[in-house]
Each structure stands twice: as C-alpha cells, then as structure tokens.
C-alpha cells in the first residue's frame, strides 16, 4: 500500500518553509498531512518555526526571548525573497489544516516543556479540531511521555529517531509510532514495529529511488519536501 505523504514544513518550493504561504501551498496538494515545528515565546504562546532563533533585517533573534506581539511583527530573512514570510502563530497553522482537511503533524521543539503549556496546547486543539485528529512528534521523549500519561491512547504520538536507537525501546514501551531518518531505517525495523502493531514514518524522502525503496519496505508514512500522494 502507498505510504501516506506528509508535507515537510509545508510545501516550500516557492515560499519560505513553515510560513502561512508554504502551508497554503501544501493545503492545495494531495497530502495526508502537513508537518510543522513549534516553540514557546517569552510569554508562553506556541509559534511555528524550525529553529529556536531566526534573522530579521540581518539581526538574530531568539524566539524564547520575544513576546508573541514582538515576534509576529518581524519579517523573516530568507533566500526565496518571500516578503510575506513571518513566523505564524500555531493557531494559524491549525486553521489551514482544518480547512484543507490535512492532518496536523506537530513537532514539539522544546526539550522538556512544562505540563501546563502542553495542556493549554492540547485543550485548544481539542476544542477546535479534536485531540485524536493530530499527531505529535519530538526528538526528546519527555514531552511525548507527558502527553501519553495525561491523555492515554487517545493521542497519536511518533518518536523521532536519529541517532539514538535506544529511543525505539521507549517508543515501544509507551506505544508510540516511530519517525525515523532514511539513513537509519531498515526492513528489519519496519517488520519489528509492525509486529508490535506500531507504524513507521520515514524522513526526509525527496528522491524517486528512495520513495520506491521505502514503499517496497512497507513504511506507513513518508515525510517529504517533494512528493504527494499522486507522485
């Protein structure tokens, strides 16, 4: 069966990644889901960006040192020359996913955010969409474990694996799927996860040969900058 395709940070061939326009471009295409990354501002709002810092007007800023209102006014320096590139609020991303019926794939970037900020995030998601209709991913186990213990099996989690293979054991223990680098994934890992009734997402697949390889391997999802379900 064809793996479900996830747009990595939106579709950013034309627009800067993780921005409103990149998400809107992904929303127009045949993707199962749209992936993004979230950080907390100084005043504890969730916003969308890959790195903990960014440049605006040649000056470096740290997301955690800015309030929401300060941050959203700063245009992002970018190679695409995208003048509409600003850091979105998490709510902006979620609305695009809801309207386009794409599954939100949300990477929690802080290593160990406080429970109250995760709870606030989940409460909002549950109100406007439903907590069972999103996927949370993270490289660090702590936020995912907190979510599993709080919300049980209602919430879909994927542990990001690179390079710490021991995290696969954590994923199995807490009944999480894995989201693994293409450099590390083998058919044996796919088979072992499937035997445990857990699913496998592989990233980042941008070459035709890799796409066919992992299709044959039986992965459940691919995260990609290029392909969609019709590719």
Residue frames relative to the residue before (quaternion, step in Angstrom):
aa qw qx qy qz dx dy dz
X 1.0000 0.0000 0.0000 0.0000 0.00 0.00 0.00
X 0.5406 -0.6394 0.4420 0.3218 3.58 -1.01 0.82
X 0.4598 -0.6708 0.4971 0.3023 3.62 -0.86 0.88
X 0.4947 -0.6315 0.5075 0.3145 3.56 -1.18 0.58
X 0.3192 -0.7860 0.5079 0.1496 3.58 -0.77 1.08
X 0.1367 -0.7813 0.6082 0.0302 3.54 -0.98 1.01
X 0.3734 -0.7375 0.5246 0.2037 3.58 -0.81 1.05
X 0.3366 -0.7816 0.5027 0.1520 3.56 -0.47 1.29
X 0.8283 -0.1048 0.0025 0.5504 3.59 -0.39 1.31
X 0.6786 -0.4284 0.2679 0.5330 3.55 1.17 0.63
X 0.5304 -0.5674 0.4876 0.3988 3.56 -1.27 -0.37
X 0.0213 0.8701 -0.4836 0.0921 3.53 -0.13 1.33
X 0.2228 0.7653 -0.5638 0.2164 3.55 0.91 0.90
X 0.7690 0.3109 -0.1530 0.5372 3.57 1.12 -0.71
X 0.7846 0.2667 -0.1222 0.5462 3.58 0.94 -0.93
X 0.6292 -0.5471 0.3941 0.3866 3.55 -1.24 0.45
X 0.5725 -0.6349 0.4065 0.3223 3.57 -0.99 0.91
X 0.8428 0.1962 -0.1531 0.4772 3.54 -1.26 0.58
X 0.5486 0.5642 -0.4296 0.4428 3.57 1.02 0.80
X 0.7174 -0.4498 0.3107 0.4318 3.55 -1.28 0.33
X 0.6919 0.4812 -0.2949 0.4503 3.59 0.83 -0.93
X 0.6281 0.5237 -0.3363 0.4670 3.61 1.05 -0.70
X 0.6576 0.4916 -0.3080 0.4807 3.59 1.02 -0.77
X 0.6494 0.5133 -0.3227 0.4590 3.59 0.99 -0.78
X 0.6235 0.5249 -0.3380 0.4707 3.59 1.07 -0.70
X 0.6487 0.5017 -0.3133 0.4789 3.59 0.98 -0.83
X 0.6325 0.5603 -0.3234 0.4259 3.56 1.04 -0.82
X 0.6505 0.5238 -0.3109 0.4538 3.59 1.15 -0.60
X 0.7050 0.4856 -0.2395 0.4580 3.56 1.21 -0.55
X 0.6083 -0.6032 0.3998 0.3260 3.52 -1.32 0.36
X 0.2472 0.7552 -0.5576 0.2399 3.56 0.41 1.30
X 0.4974 -0.6125 0.5268 0.3161 3.52 -1.26 0.52
X 0.8208 -0.0376 0.0763 0.5648 3.56 0.90 -0.95
X 0.3021 -0.7075 0.6049 0.2056 3.52 -1.38 0.20
X 0.2486 -0.7856 0.5554 0.1119 3.56 -0.79 1.09
X 0.0531 0.7814 -0.6212 0.0249 3.54 -1.16 0.67
X 0.3701 -0.7027 0.5678 0.2164 3.55 -1.38 0.12
X 0.1154 -0.8228 0.5543 0.0506 3.58 -0.93 0.82
X 0.1178 -0.7605 0.6377 0.0316 3.52 -1.22 0.81
X 0.4244 -0.6712 0.5418 0.2754 3.55 -1.33 0.28
X 0.3903 -0.6984 0.5523 0.2341 3.56 -1.04 0.85
X 0.7288 -0.4070 0.3221 0.4466 3.56 -1.34 0.04
X 0.7554 0.3295 -0.1889 0.5340 3.59 1.04 -0.76
X 0.5823 -0.6849 0.3196 0.2994 3.54 1.23 0.76
X 0.3973 0.6297 -0.5448 0.3858 3.52 0.84 1.10
X 0.4081 -0.6917 0.5352 0.2619 3.57 -1.08 0.72
X 0.0025 0.7878 -0.6145 0.0417 3.55 -0.87 1.06
X 0.4896 -0.6986 0.4726 0.2212 3.52 -1.30 0.52
X 0.3824 0.6687 -0.5797 0.2655 3.57 -0.77 1.13
X 0.5225 -0.6555 0.4362 0.3270 3.59 -1.07 0.60
X 0.7839 0.3034 -0.1560 0.5187 3.57 0.72 -1.06
X 0.5754 -0.5910 0.4266 0.3709 3.60 -1.22 0.33
X 0.7633 0.2505 -0.1581 0.5741 3.58 1.27 -0.21
X 0.1047 -0.7797 0.6143 0.0604 3.56 -1.30 0.16
X 0.3578 -0.7098 0.5554 0.2442 3.56 -1.32 0.18
X 0.0054 0.7608 -0.6487 0.0198 3.51 -1.14 0.82
X 0.8290 0.0155 -0.0594 0.5559 3.57 -0.63 1.12
X 0.6838 -0.4956 0.2691 0.4631 3.56 1.15 0.67
X 0.6401 0.5122 -0.3203 0.4747 3.58 1.26 -0.10
X 0.3934 -0.7265 0.5204 0.2160 3.55 -1.02 0.88
X 0.0645 -0.7811 0.6210 0.0074 3.56 -1.03 0.91
X 0.2822 -0.7316 0.5959 0.1734 3.57 -1.19 0.63
X 0.5070 -0.6901 0.4233 0.2959 3.57 -0.69 1.10
X 0.6942 0.4995 -0.2801 0.4360 3.59 0.88 -0.94
X 0.6752 0.4790 -0.2924 0.4786 3.59 1.27 -0.24
X 0.6771 0.4525 -0.2796 0.5085 3.59 1.31 0.01
X 0.4402 -0.6403 0.5468 0.3118 3.55 -1.17 0.54
X 0.6842 -0.4654 0.3611 0.4299 3.54 -1.28 0.30
X 0.7018 0.4830 -0.2827 0.4408 3.59 0.78 -1.00
X 0.6254 0.5172 -0.3357 0.4782 3.60 1.10 -0.63
X 0.6967 0.5232 -0.2721 0.4085 3.53 0.86 -1.03
X 0.7154 0.4888 -0.2836 0.4109 3.59 0.78 -0.96
X 0.6163 0.5497 -0.3468 0.4446 3.60 1.26 -0.17
X 0.6510 0.5530 -0.3018 0.4236 3.60 1.25 -0.37
X 0.3201 -0.7477 0.5450 0.2036 3.63 -0.58 1.08
X 0.4405 -0.7090 0.4945 0.2422 3.56 -1.05 0.80
X 0.4027 -0.6529 0.5821 0.2695 3.56 -0.97 0.87
X 0.1522 0.7995 -0.5687 0.1190 3.60 -0.88 0.86
X 0.5748 -0.6330 0.4167 0.3086 3.53 -1.18 0.70
X 0.6086 0.5763 -0.3531 0.4156 3.59 1.17 -0.47
X 0.3725 -0.7204 0.4987 0.3059 3.58 1.19 -0.40
X 0.3280 0.7569 -0.4891 0.2834 3.55 1.19 0.67
X 0.2438 -0.8198 0.5058 0.1124 3.57 -0.19 1.28
X 0.6588 0.4958 -0.3036 0.4775 3.58 1.28 -0.28
X 0.4696 0.7042 -0.4222 0.3246 3.59 1.28 0.20
X 0.1569 0.7410 -0.6327 0.1612 3.53 -0.58 1.29
X 0.5478 -0.5809 0.4686 0.3780 3.58 -1.21 0.36
X 0.2997 -0.7745 0.5262 0.1827 3.61 -0.65 1.04
X 0.4932 -0.5602 0.5562 0.3655 3.50 -1.35 0.23
X 0.6214 -0.5409 0.3988 0.4029 3.58 -1.15 0.53
X 0.6193 0.5723 -0.3420 0.4148 3.58 0.99 -0.82
X 0.6207 0.5504 -0.3401 0.4428 3.59 1.05 -0.75
X 0.6434 0.5160 -0.3018 0.4783 3.56 1.00 -0.89
X 0.6878 0.5045 -0.2937 0.4314 3.56 0.80 -1.02
X 0.6298 0.5412 -0.3362 0.4443 3.59 0.97 -0.80
X 0.6407 0.5163 -0.3246 0.4665 3.60 0.98 -0.83
X 0.6492 0.5107 -0.3149 0.4675 3.59 0.97 -0.83
X 0.6528 0.5175 -0.3131 0.4561 3.58 0.94 -0.89
X 0.7043 0.4798 -0.2753 0.4448 3.58 0.79 -1.02
X 0.7395 0.3883 -0.2198 0.5041 3.60 1.09 -0.67
X 0.3842 -0.7503 0.4506 0.2939 3.58 1.35 -0.02
X 0.3964 0.6615 -0.5164 0.3723 3.55 0.92 1.03
X 0.4642 -0.6721 0.4923 0.3007 3.57 -1.01 0.72
X 0.3578 -0.7218 0.5445 0.2335 3.62 -0.83 0.90
X 0.1129 -0.7575 0.6416 0.0418 3.56 -0.88 1.03
X 0.0757 -0.8670 0.4903 -0.0458 3.55 -0.14 1.35
X 0.1619 -0.7856 0.5911 0.0848 3.58 -0.52 1.17
X 0.2668 -0.7516 0.5879 0.1349 3.55 -0.72 1.13
X 0.2608 -0.8250 0.4879 0.1152 3.57 -0.42 1.23
X 0.6240 0.5262 -0.3819 0.4335 3.67 0.88 -0.68
X 0.5603 -0.6524 0.4040 0.3116 3.56 -0.95 0.91
X 0.8163 -0.0504 0.0907 0.5683 3.57 0.86 -0.92
X 0.0327 -0.8390 0.5431 0.0096 3.62 0.53 1.12
X 0.5851 -0.5887 0.4249 0.3614 3.55 -1.15 0.61
X 0.6292 -0.5711 0.3832 0.3621 3.53 -1.14 0.73
X 0.6528 0.5455 -0.3374 0.4031 3.59 0.92 -0.83
X 0.6631 0.4858 -0.3184 0.4721 3.60 1.09 -0.60
X 0.6133 0.5113 -0.3401 0.4968 3.57 1.14 -0.58
X 0.6434 0.5299 -0.3139 0.4546 3.56 1.00 -0.85
X 0.6418 0.5191 -0.3161 0.4677 3.59 0.98 -0.86
X 0.6376 0.5284 -0.3114 0.4661 3.57 1.00 -0.88
X 0.7060 0.4694 -0.2654 0.4590 3.57 0.83 -1.02
X 0.6086 0.5531 -0.3502 0.4484 3.57 1.06 -0.71
X 0.6561 0.5003 -0.3076 0.4738 3.58 0.97 -0.85
X 0.6540 0.5142 -0.3159 0.4563 3.59 0.88 -0.94
X 0.6648 0.5181 -0.3029 0.4448 3.55 0.91 -0.95
X 0.6509 0.5351 -0.3082 0.4417 3.56 1.06 -0.78
X 0.8007 0.3407 -0.1649 0.4643 3.58 0.79 -0.99
X 0.8082 0.2090 -0.0975 0.5418 3.61 1.15 -0.48
X 0.4725 -0.6065 0.4989 0.4000 3.56 0.73 -1.12
X 0.4576 -0.7301 0.4408 0.2515 3.54 -0.66 1.12
X 0.6472 0.5242 -0.3128 0.4567 3.57 1.18 -0.52
X 0.6614 0.5195 -0.2981 0.4513 3.60 1.26 -0.08
X 0.6626 0.4190 -0.3207 0.5316 3.59 1.24 0.38
X 0.2557 -0.7240 0.6129 0.1865 3.54 -1.36 0.24
X 0.1879 -0.7599 0.6127 0.1089 3.55 -0.96 0.93
X 0.0389 -0.7771 0.6280 0.0112 3.55 -1.06 0.84
X 0.0713 0.7906 -0.6061 0.0498 3.58 -1.22 0.48
X 0.4698 -0.6502 0.5214 0.2909 3.54 -1.24 0.56
X 0.7073 0.3888 -0.2424 0.5383 3.58 1.17 -0.56
X 0.4772 -0.7144 0.4270 0.2821 3.61 -0.83 0.88
X 0.5787 0.6691 -0.3732 0.2794 3.58 1.05 -0.76
X 0.6893 0.4522 -0.3277 0.4615 3.66 0.74 -0.79
X 0.6527 0.5164 -0.3218 0.4514 3.59 1.02 -0.75
X 0.6386 0.5150 -0.3268 0.4692 3.58 1.00 -0.79
X 0.6242 0.5321 -0.3353 0.4634 3.59 0.99 -0.81
X 0.6697 0.4959 -0.2978 0.4657 3.57 0.94 -0.87
X 0.6474 0.5148 -0.3235 0.4596 3.59 0.96 -0.82
X 0.6862 0.4859 -0.2901 0.4570 3.59 0.88 -0.92
X 0.6807 0.4865 -0.2860 0.4672 3.59 1.07 -0.72
X 0.8352 0.2467 -0.0777 0.4854 3.59 0.78 -1.05
X 0.4277 -0.7365 0.4465 0.2743 3.59 1.24 0.01
X 0.7913 -0.3279 0.2379 0.4579 3.54 -1.23 -0.55
X 0.4370 0.6998 -0.4575 0.3317 3.58 1.26 0.02
X 0.7395 0.4103 -0.2023 0.4939 3.55 1.09 -0.75
X 0.3305 -0.7540 0.5395 0.1766 3.59 -0.94 0.93
X 0.0436 -0.8175 0.5723 -0.0478 3.55 -0.70 1.17
X 0.0637 -0.7611 0.6434 0.0531 3.54 -1.23 0.65
X 0.2931 -0.7447 0.5772 0.1621 3.55 -0.85 1.03
X 0.3350 -0.7319 0.5591 0.1986 3.57 -0.78 1.03
X 0.1407 -0.8165 0.5594 0.0242 3.56 -0.76 1.10
X 0.5305 0.5630 -0.5310 0.3460 3.55 -0.65 1.22
X 0.6134 -0.3997 -0.6784 0.0608 1.56 -1.09 2.24
X 0.4788 0.7332 -0.3951 0.2776 3.59 1.28 0.04
X 0.2577 -0.8144 0.5050 0.1237 3.55 -0.03 1.33
X 0.5695 0.6030 -0.3962 0.3937 3.61 1.11 -0.55
X 0.5633 0.6113 -0.3880 0.3981 3.60 1.19 -0.43
X 0.5301 0.6052 -0.4173 0.4226 3.60 1.21 -0.36
X 0.6299 0.5273 -0.3317 0.4639 3.59 1.05 -0.74
X 0.6296 0.5184 -0.3258 0.4783 3.58 1.03 -0.80
X 0.6394 0.5355 -0.3233 0.4471 3.55 0.96 -0.89
X 0.6637 0.4933 -0.3027 0.4739 3.58 0.92 -0.88
X 0.6499 0.5422 -0.3147 0.4298 3.57 0.93 -0.93
X 0.7862 0.3048 -0.1475 0.5169 3.58 0.92 -0.94
X 0.4696 -0.7188 0.4122 0.3050 3.58 1.29 0.43
X 0.3684 0.6876 -0.5263 0.3382 3.52 0.73 1.18
X 0.4608 -0.6045 0.5605 0.3289 3.54 -1.21 0.52
X 0.3505 -0.7150 0.5457 0.2610 3.59 -1.26 0.12
X 0.1905 -0.7280 0.6529 0.0858 3.51 -1.29 0.66
X 0.0376 0.8745 -0.4677 0.1230 3.54 0.09 1.35
X 0.5640 -0.6020 0.4575 0.3318 3.55 -1.16 0.71
X 0.5498 -0.6259 0.4407 0.3343 3.57 -1.03 0.78
X 0.5891 0.5877 -0.3646 0.4180 3.61 1.17 -0.49
X 0.7496 0.4147 -0.1990 0.4758 3.57 1.13 -0.62
X 0.6263 0.6034 -0.3423 0.3555 3.57 1.09 -0.61
X 0.0559 -0.7725 0.6326 0.0055 3.53 -1.05 0.93
X 0.6477 -0.5072 0.3929 0.4108 3.55 -1.26 0.33
X 0.6065 0.5697 -0.3487 0.4313 3.58 1.07 -0.72
X 0.6476 0.5063 -0.3191 0.4716 3.60 0.97 -0.84
X 0.6349 0.5262 -0.3302 0.4593 3.59 0.93 -0.88
X 0.6820 0.4953 -0.2931 0.4512 3.58 0.84 -0.95
X 0.6584 0.5074 -0.3135 0.4591 3.59 0.96 -0.83
X 0.6542 0.4998 -0.3165 0.4712 3.59 0.97 -0.81
X 0.6654 0.5052 -0.3064 0.4563 3.58 0.94 -0.85
X 0.6076 0.5450 -0.3513 0.4587 3.59 1.09 -0.63
X 0.6849 0.4415 -0.2628 0.5166 3.56 1.19 -0.62
X 0.4336 -0.7106 0.4326 0.3464 3.58 1.38 0.06
X 0.4856 0.6002 -0.4573 0.4415 3.53 1.06 0.93
X 0.3838 -0.7569 0.4965 0.1827 3.55 -1.10 0.75
X 0.3293 -0.7530 0.5524 0.1393 3.53 -1.30 0.51
X 0.1020 -0.7443 0.6592 0.0324 3.53 -0.99 1.04
X 0.1126 -0.8001 0.5866 0.0553 3.62 -0.88 0.87
X 0.0548 -0.7992 0.5984 -0.0155 3.56 -1.02 0.90
X 0.7773 -0.2727 -0.5555 -0.1130 1.63 -2.17 1.19
X 0.2428 -0.8244 0.5039 0.0864 3.59 -0.49 1.23
X 0.0890 0.8264 -0.5431 0.1188 3.56 -0.33 1.30
X 0.6651 0.4583 -0.3032 0.5057 3.60 1.28 0.00
X 0.5788 -0.6166 0.4148 0.3358 3.56 -1.02 0.86
X 0.6557 0.5208 -0.3209 0.4426 3.59 0.93 -0.87
X 0.6498 0.5070 -0.3141 0.4713 3.58 1.01 -0.79
X 0.6167 0.5501 -0.3406 0.4484 3.57 1.00 -0.82
X 0.6893 0.4698 -0.2835 0.4730 3.59 0.82 -0.97
X 0.6211 0.5583 -0.3370 0.4348 3.59 1.00 -0.82
X 0.7485 0.4011 -0.2320 0.4744 3.57 0.77 -0.99
X 0.5319 0.5727 -0.4083 0.4715 3.58 1.22 -0.32
X 0.6854 0.4799 -0.2740 0.4741 3.57 0.89 -0.98
X 0.6338 0.5397 -0.3186 0.4534 3.56 1.15 -0.63
X 0.4721 -0.7174 0.4049 0.3139 3.56 1.24 -0.38
X 0.2838 0.7617 -0.5377 0.2239 3.60 1.10 0.56
X 0.4921 -0.6916 0.4620 0.2571 3.55 -1.19 0.60
X 0.7926 0.0957 -0.0196 0.6018 3.57 1.12 -0.75
X 0.1074 -0.7295 0.6611 0.1387 3.53 -1.31 0.40
X 0.2166 -0.7246 0.6373 0.1482 3.54 -1.11 0.76
X 0.0334 0.8431 -0.5183 0.1396 3.55 -0.59 1.19
X 0.3880 -0.6876 0.5630 0.2444 3.53 -1.30 0.49
X 0.7539 0.4336 -0.1590 0.4673 3.56 1.27 -0.45
X 0.8000 0.3639 -0.1694 0.4459 3.54 0.54 -1.25
X 0.1116 -0.7352 0.6529 0.1442 3.53 -1.32 0.36
X 0.7731 -0.3699 0.2239 0.4641 3.61 -1.23 -0.12
X 0.7026 0.4675 -0.2680 0.4648 3.59 1.13 -0.55
X 0.4927 0.6817 -0.4299 0.3282 3.61 1.23 -0.19
